[in-house]
């Protein structure tokens, strides 16, 4: 019997949410129903998830839990498309994992 983290290693990671700036066209936030308090304006055209624009220690405010242990996105259903770009085991995933001292994952077969 497998656990949920074996099916979805992202539930025990979250490194990408604490490494990359999650930016998107400003109107996507309202279209997805994201609370304005969870976004930051970058320029007149783009916004990002609050906390991810920090150059030293980025971390999405919607990420709950401890990176590398157990995490969850508190706005998973409303998350921007940019959040869906990183896939478990791809280059972006493994760069984020390395920054947090986590071993690389093999690319997913999906």
N, C-alpha and C positions, 0 to 999 in steps of 0.2 A: 504494500500500500504506500503510495507516494504522498508527500506533504505538498502543501500549496507552494512552498518555496522551490521544490524540485520541479514543479510544473512552470512556475514563474519566478526565476531567480531575482527579478527586480524587487520583489517583496522583501528580500533580505539585503538589498543593496542601496539604491537611492543615490549612488555616486553622481550620476548625470545631473540630478536635480540640485546638486551641491558643487557643480563644476562649470556648467555652461550658462550663458545668458539665454534666457528663453524669450526671444523677441518675435513679434508678430504685428501685422497691420492693425492699427488701433481699433478699428470697428469689430474685429473678431471677438474682443473681450465682451462687448455688449451683446453680440449675436449669440455667444455661447452662454451668456448669463453669469459671467465671472463678476464677482463684486469688485467695484472700483478700488476698494481698499487693498486688493491683492495684486494690483498692477501699478506700474510706474510709467510715466510718459518719457520716451527717449527723445523724440522730436515730433514735429507736427503730424507725421505719418505713422510712426511706429511706437509701440509700447512694449513692455516686457513684464514678466512676472516679478512682483516685488521681491527684492533680495537677490535676484540673479544678476543685477548690474554691478554688484560690488566687485571691484577688481582684485581684492585680496582674498576675501572669504565669501564667495557667492553661495547662496543657499535659498532656494525657493521658499517663500513663506507658507506655501501650501503643503510642503513636505513635513509630515509628522513622523516622529521616531528617530532612531539612531542609524546613521549611514553605516552600512556594513553589517548591521544586526537585524533590524526589523523596521521597515518603513511603510508608509502609505501616503498617497496623494489625497489630501482632504477635499479636492475639487476634481477628482478623476473624471467624472462625466462631463465637466465643463472645461477640461484642460485644452489649451490651444493646440493647433495642429503641430506646431514646433516640438511639442512634447512627444509626439508620436514618431518623430524622425529617428531617434536613437533606438536601436534594437539590441536586445541582449546579445553580447558577443561581437558586435560590430566594432569598427575602429574607434568611433566616438565613445562607445561604452567602455572599451578597454583603456582608453586614455583617461577617462574619468575615474575608473577603478584604480588605475596606477597612482593617480594623484592622492587617493585616499588609502594607499597601501594595501589594496585588495588584489588578489591574483586575477589574471585575465580569464574571461569565459570563452569557451568555444562558440563560434557563430551558431545561432539557432537554425534548425532544419526547416522551420516554418517559412 
